[in-house]
Amino acid sequence: MNAGNANTSNLKKFIKGIPVLGPAARKLAQLPVFAGARRRAFPGSASFWENRYREGGSSGPGSYGRLSEFKAEILNEFVRTRDIRSVIEYGCGDGAQLELAVYPEYVGVDVAKVSVARCSARFAADSTKRFYLADALPKDLGTFDLAMSLDVIFHLVEDSVFDSYMRSLFGRSKHYVVIYSSNYDALTEAPHVRHRKFATWVEENARDWQAAGFVPNRFPFDRDRPEETSFADFHFFARQG
């Protein structure tokens, strides 16, 4: 191992020992030697999920078990009580969470071709559901009563990808947006996870939207039970005027 590789390895080990990076550690993580290693190891958000699904991976523990049941309970109640007729989800994943959903009309969007193909096959007999690649949406798709983002934002590690995603999410909704995610800035040891304080983006870029509700996670993150807990909470927004 040459000196450059040894330095990279040692720095990665040091950062890995820090659960959630604070300001000082974040600066270390952004040093060229560490940032370069992360870039080389991470193929990009779209490629990461395409490869994950192609290799048989799932959307993750948040779409299964008690976490998925909690999410379905909150979302189905919201859709029912607001008389929501149409829903679009940015990041439909493998469709596991959707199995528990009760939506009159649903459109699922994803950056991974395998995800769209898997969901299309899974719900082939359900005419109320359609699925599209994010870069191949029909020109006449229109807007929806509700736009959803579930367990997605903290996977948007590139700034440009995050900004484009948020503009699409809020741009497709007529009335409501719901985001299920962490809401703070922090790097992590996983190259495909970057926590973002998305509320700041909303305040600065979606001025005609207002916070309209918050539901904390029933199963807050526990390092000893990472498959059954989550750092994501529900954040609801409503369009004004």
NUKOL-305266 format. One record per residue (C-alpha): chain; residue number from 1; x, y, z. Coordinates in nm, 4 decimals. Layout:
ATOM|roba|bagu|X|Y|Z
ATOM|A|NUM|X|Y|Z
...
//
This chain:
ATOM|roba|bagu|X|Y|Z
ATOM|A|1|0.0000|0.0000|0.0000
ATOM|A|2|0.1447|0.3371|-0.0992
ATOM|A|3|0.1441|0.6417|0.1279
ATOM|A|4|-0.1603|0.7985|-0.0408
ATOM|A|5|-0.3721|0.4855|0.0006
ATOM|A|6|-0.2559|0.4445|0.3603
ATOM|A|7|-0.3579|0.8003|0.4435
ATOM|A|8|-0.6966|0.7523|0.2828
ATOM|A|9|-0.7527|0.4273|0.4724
ATOM|A|10|-0.6552|0.5784|0.8066
ATOM|A|11|-0.8745|0.8839|0.7563
ATOM|A|12|-1.1732|0.6706|0.6551
ATOM|A|13|-1.1305|0.4584|0.9675
ATOM|A|14|-1.1207|0.7715|1.1825
ATOM|A|15|-1.4351|0.9187|1.0252
ATOM|A|16|-1.6131|0.5835|1.0438
ATOM|A|17|-1.5817|0.5928|1.4206
ATOM|A|18|-1.7943|0.9086|1.4366
ATOM|A|19|-2.1701|0.8189|1.4258
ATOM|A|20|-2.3020|1.1540|1.3012
ATOM|A|21|-2.0475|1.4040|1.1792
ATOM|A|22|-2.0352|1.7355|1.3539
ATOM|A|23|-1.8822|2.0555|1.2081
ATOM|A|24|-1.5186|1.9642|1.2803
ATOM|A|25|-1.5471|1.6081|1.1543
ATOM|A|26|-1.7437|1.7252|0.8528
ATOM|A|27|-1.4495|1.9438|0.7527
ATOM|A|28|-1.2231|1.6397|0.7760
ATOM|A|29|-1.4636|1.4391|0.5625
ATOM|A|30|-1.4457|1.7098|0.2972
ATOM|A|31|-1.0656|1.7019|0.2719
ATOM|A|32|-0.9532|1.6099|-0.0818
ATOM|A|33|-0.8071|1.2741|0.0276
ATOM|A|34|-1.1358|1.1627|0.1872
ATOM|A|35|-1.3761|1.3331|-0.0544
ATOM|A|36|-1.1848|1.1806|-0.3450
ATOM|A|37|-1.2168|0.8335|-0.1958
ATOM|A|38|-1.5929|0.8804|-0.1516
ATOM|A|39|-1.6349|0.9975|-0.5105
ATOM|A|40|-1.4392|0.7019|-0.6470
ATOM|A|41|-1.6427|0.4566|-0.4389
ATOM|A|42|-1.9833|0.6069|-0.5178
ATOM|A|43|-2.1151|0.5840|-0.8766
ATOM|A|44|-2.3868|0.8484|-0.8304
ATOM|A|45|-2.7386|0.8323|-0.6875
ATOM|A|46|-2.9096|0.6977|-0.9998
ATOM|A|47|-2.6424|0.4368|-1.0733
ATOM|A|48|-2.6295|0.3261|-0.7103
ATOM|A|49|-3.0013|0.2408|-0.7023
ATOM|A|50|-3.0021|0.0925|-1.0504
ATOM|A|51|-2.7230|-0.1436|-0.9461
ATOM|A|52|-2.8844|-0.2209|-0.6120
ATOM|A|53|-3.2158|-0.3251|-0.7656
ATOM|A|54|-3.0474|-0.5076|-1.0526
ATOM|A|55|-2.8561|-0.7167|-0.8001
ATOM|A|56|-3.1799|-0.8098|-0.6233
ATOM|A|57|-3.1683|-0.5492|-0.3475
ATOM|A|58|-3.4747|-0.3894|-0.1913
ATOM|A|59|-3.5832|-0.0373|-0.1014
ATOM|A|60|-3.4525|-0.0984|0.2494
ATOM|A|61|-3.5988|-0.1736|0.5937
ATOM|A|62|-3.8134|0.1411|0.5888
ATOM|A|63|-4.0433|-0.0259|0.3363
ATOM|A|64|-4.0992|-0.3403|0.5388
ATOM|A|65|-4.2248|-0.4517|0.8795
ATOM|A|66|-4.3467|-0.2130|1.1433
ATOM|A|67|-4.1905|0.0914|0.9746
ATOM|A|68|-4.3898|0.0335|0.6570
ATOM|A|69|-4.7074|-0.0214|0.8608
ATOM|A|70|-4.6510|0.3058|1.0469
ATOM|A|71|-4.5975|0.4948|0.7223
ATOM|A|72|-4.9066|0.3418|0.5626
ATOM|A|73|-5.1213|0.4308|0.8634
ATOM|A|74|-5.0199|0.7975|0.8512
ATOM|A|75|-5.0401|0.8323|0.4730
ATOM|A|76|-5.3699|0.6483|0.4241
ATOM|A|77|-5.5318|0.8605|0.6936
ATOM|A|78|-5.3987|1.1790|0.5350
ATOM|A|79|-5.5270|1.0813|0.1907
ATOM|A|80|-5.8667|0.9846|0.3294
ATOM|A|81|-5.9288|1.2903|0.5483
ATOM|A|82|-5.8150|1.5399|0.2797
ATOM|A|83|-6.0195|1.3692|0.0089
ATOM|A|84|-5.7087|1.3324|-0.2036
ATOM|A|85|-5.7833|1.1784|-0.5426
ATOM|A|86|-5.4398|1.1682|-0.7061
ATOM|A|87|-5.0925|1.0937|-0.5688
ATOM|A|88|-4.7470|1.1050|-0.7249
ATOM|A|89|-4.4467|0.9583|-0.5475
ATOM|A|90|-4.0899|1.0503|-0.6353
ATOM|A|91|-3.8928|0.7392|-0.5505
ATOM|A|92|-4.1326|0.4438|-0.5707
ATOM|A|93|-3.8536|0.1911|-0.5118
ATOM|A|94|-3.9477|-0.1750|-0.5224
ATOM|A|95|-4.3188|-0.1133|-0.4549
ATOM|A|96|-4.3261|-0.2864|-0.1156
ATOM|A|97|-4.4588|0.0211|0.0659
ATOM|A|98|-4.7216|0.0718|-0.2015
ATOM|A|99|-4.8734|-0.2677|-0.1220
ATOM|A|100|-5.0177|-0.1108|0.1962
ATOM|A|101|-5.1410|0.2094|0.0320
ATOM|A|102|-5.5015|0.3118|-0.0324
ATOM|A|103|-5.4847|0.5791|-0.3030
ATOM|A|104|-5.7550|0.6420|-0.5675
ATOM|A|105|-5.4951|0.7196|-0.8363
ATOM|A|106|-5.1196|0.6778|-0.8115
ATOM|A|107|-4.8138|0.7520|-1.0236
ATOM|A|108|-4.4756|0.6199|-0.9148
ATOM|A|109|-4.1532|0.7778|-1.0398
ATOM|A|110|-3.7997|0.6455|-0.9999
ATOM|A|111|-3.4512|0.6981|-1.1443
ATOM|A|112|-3.3876|0.3225|-1.1705
ATOM|A|113|-3.5158|0.1324|-1.4742
ATOM|A|114|-3.5222|-0.1897|-1.2743
ATOM|A|115|-3.7415|-0.0255|-1.0108
ATOM|A|116|-3.9946|0.0957|-1.2662
ATOM|A|117|-4.0010|-0.2446|-1.4362
ATOM|A|118|-4.0398|-0.4274|-1.1055
ATOM|A|119|-4.3275|-0.2046|-0.9902
ATOM|A|120|-4.4998|-0.2208|-1.3293
ATOM|A|121|-4.4960|-0.6003|-1.3098
ATOM|A|122|-4.5968|-0.6090|-0.9448
ATOM|A|123|-4.9068|-0.3962|-1.0038
ATOM|A|124|-4.9801|-0.4985|-1.3622
ATOM|A|125|-5.3407|-0.5871|-1.2759
ATOM|A|126|-5.4103|-0.2522|-1.1033
ATOM|A|127|-5.5230|0.0134|-1.3515
ATOM|A|128|-5.5108|0.2872|-1.0862
ATOM|A|129|-5.1304|0.2731|-1.0749
ATOM|A|130|-4.8724|0.3843|-1.3326
ATOM|A|131|-4.4935|0.3990|-1.3198
ATOM|A|132|-4.2390|0.6094|-1.5074
ATOM|A|133|-3.8692|0.6796|-1.5218
ATOM|A|134|-3.7857|1.0220|-1.3810
ATOM|A|135|-3.6359|1.1379|-1.7109
ATOM|A|136|-3.9197|0.9984|-1.9255
ATOM|A|137|-4.2366|1.1479|-1.7781
ATOM|A|138|-4.5257|1.2082|-2.0220
ATOM|A|139|-4.5556|1.5716|-2.1264
ATOM|A|140|-4.9247|1.5679|-2.0354
ATOM|A|141|-4.8764|1.4099|-1.6922
ATOM|A|142|-5.0108|1.7201|-1.5190
ATOM|A|143|-5.0254|1.7876|-1.1451
ATOM|A|144|-5.1560|1.5917|-0.8460
ATOM|A|145|-5.3373|1.6536|-0.5203
ATOM|A|146|-5.0423|1.5118|-0.3267
ATOM|A|147|-4.6720|1.4659|-0.4051
ATOM|A|148|-4.4765|1.2319|-0.1779
ATOM|A|149|-4.1115|1.1694|-0.0941
ATOM|A|150|-4.0541|0.8726|0.1368
ATOM|A|151|-3.7055|0.7741|0.2551
ATOM|A|152|-3.5465|0.9459|-0.0454
ATOM|A|153|-3.4015|1.2875|0.0349
ATOM|A|154|-3.1179|1.1577|0.2540
ATOM|A|155|-3.0077|0.9454|-0.0426
ATOM|A|156|-2.9647|1.2467|-0.2721
ATOM|A|157|-2.5983|1.3068|-0.2070
ATOM|A|158|-2.5299|1.5376|-0.5036
ATOM|A|159|-2.6408|1.9016|-0.4583
ATOM|A|160|-2.7664|1.9341|-0.8166
ATOM|A|161|-2.9663|1.6120|-0.7889
ATOM|A|162|-3.1205|1.7253|-0.4609
ATOM|A|163|-3.2215|2.0638|-0.6021
ATOM|A|164|-3.3729|1.9159|-0.9175
ATOM|A|165|-3.5604|1.6556|-0.7137
ATOM|A|166|-3.7116|1.9138|-0.4793
ATOM|A|167|-3.8252|2.1330|-0.7686
ATOM|A|168|-3.9938|1.8353|-0.9341
ATOM|A|169|-4.1569|1.7263|-0.6088
ATOM|A|170|-4.3145|2.0629|-0.5293
ATOM|A|171|-4.3795|2.1459|-0.8925
ATOM|A|172|-4.6051|1.8426|-0.9447
ATOM|A|173|-4.8428|1.9106|-0.6564
ATOM|A|174|-5.1573|2.1226|-0.6572
ATOM|A|175|-5.2281|2.1075|-0.2852
ATOM|A|176|-5.0011|1.8996|-0.0592
ATOM|A|177|-4.6479|1.7646|-0.0292
ATOM|A|178|-4.5404|1.5090|0.2289
ATOM|A|179|-4.1767|1.4337|0.3028
ATOM|A|180|-4.0657|1.1438|0.5205
ATOM|A|181|-3.6994|1.2034|0.5937
ATOM|A|182|-3.4410|1.3358|0.8349
ATOM|A|183|-3.4248|1.7151|0.8449
ATOM|A|184|-3.0722|1.8141|0.9459
ATOM|A|185|-2.7356|1.8474|0.7734
ATOM|A|186|-2.4830|1.5712|0.8347
ATOM|A|187|-2.2510|1.3457|0.6416
ATOM|A|188|-2.2364|0.9762|0.7262
ATOM|A|189|-1.9969|0.6883|0.6787
ATOM|A|190|-2.2225|0.5474|0.4034
ATOM|A|191|-2.1492|0.7081|0.0638
ATOM|A|192|-2.5156|0.6874|-0.0412
ATOM|A|193|-2.6503|0.8669|0.2691
ATOM|A|194|-2.6289|1.2412|0.3285
ATOM|A|195|-2.8726|1.4032|0.5690
ATOM|A|196|-3.0127|1.7364|0.4551
ATOM|A|197|-3.2067|2.0105|0.6296
ATOM|A|198|-3.4558|2.0211|0.3450
ATOM|A|199|-3.6831|2.2660|0.5292
ATOM|A|200|-3.4285|2.5367|0.4495
ATOM|A|201|-3.4645|2.4633|0.0775
ATOM|A|202|-3.8448|2.4887|0.1079
ATOM|A|203|-3.8228|2.8242|0.2881
ATOM|A|204|-3.5897|2.9660|0.0230
ATOM|A|205|-3.7316|2.8127|-0.2945
ATOM|A|206|-4.0978|2.7242|-0.2356
ATOM|A|207|-4.2317|3.0508|-0.0966
ATOM|A|208|-4.5946|2.9653|-0.1779
ATOM|A|209|-4.5795|2.6566|0.0445
ATOM|A|210|-4.6236|2.6430|0.4211
ATOM|A|211|-4.5540|2.3776|0.6829
ATOM|A|212|-4.8851|2.2042|0.7570
ATOM|A|213|-4.8051|1.9277|1.0019
ATOM|A|214|-4.5404|1.7107|1.1623
ATOM|A|215|-4.5587|1.3507|1.2835
ATOM|A|216|-4.2546|1.2158|1.4685
ATOM|A|217|-4.1463|0.8621|1.4010
ATOM|A|218|-4.3135|0.6077|1.6236
ATOM|A|219|-3.9892|0.4110|1.6140
ATOM|A|220|-3.7055|0.6666|1.6385
ATOM|A|221|-3.3596|0.5544|1.5362
ATOM|A|222|-3.1844|0.3106|1.7671
ATOM|A|223|-2.8314|0.2013|1.6743
ATOM|A|224|-2.8989|-0.1390|1.8259
ATOM|A|225|-3.2072|-0.1907|1.6055
ATOM|A|226|-3.1277|-0.0201|1.2724
ATOM|A|227|-3.3595|-0.2489|1.0738
ATOM|A|228|-3.6652|-0.1623|1.2851
ATOM|A|229|-3.6111|0.2076|1.3585
ATOM|A|230|-3.5627|0.5228|1.1539
ATOM|A|231|-3.4305|0.8793|1.1724
ATOM|A|232|-3.7104|0.9923|0.9357
ATOM|A|233|-4.0213|1.1846|1.0446
ATOM|A|234|-4.3280|1.3044|0.8528
ATOM|A|235|-4.3314|1.6664|0.7366
ATOM|A|236|-4.6436|1.7991|0.5626
ATOM|A|237|-4.6671|2.1106|0.3442
ATOM|A|238|-4.9686|2.2881|0.1923
ATOM|A|239|-4.9789|2.5282|-0.0995
ATOM|A|240|-5.1003|2.8757|-0.0073
ATOM|A|241|-5.3467|3.0812|-0.2110
//
